[in-house]
Amino acid sequence: MRPLATLSILVLLAACAVPPGPCRSALTPDLERIDALIAETRLNLDRGYAMGRTTTGGGGFNVCVGGGGDNVGVSLCTPGTATTRTGPVAIDPVAEREKLAALEARRAELARRIAAEIAACEAARS
């Protein structure tokens, strides 16, 4: 009988426990995105270029000449599929520095809002 009473008390205590980190702000993912953008912008400034995607091919029409067997003639055909390549892209360092300053200002403001939301949440839970 004693183990059942102990188990019952433990179940009641577990039901009343507060989950860890209940006061996480809904804005935290935005802060994480801004941090990633700041890191990317700093990297671009350090190396002097950004990495971007360029797509080649896949557009327009070509004149195709058939041959062999019954398929002799001239027709319009589409070129092969488009190819996407990642490579260096020129940046404007002045514009990148301005973007970095704007991101850092936005991050500071967002961090203050998150801290205020978490403090209000924790105060309400106390």
Beta strands, then each sheet from edge to edge (+ up, - down):
strand 1: 49-56
strand 2: 62-66
strand 3: 73-77
strand 4: 83-90
sheet 1: 1+ 4-
sheet 2: 2+ 3-
end
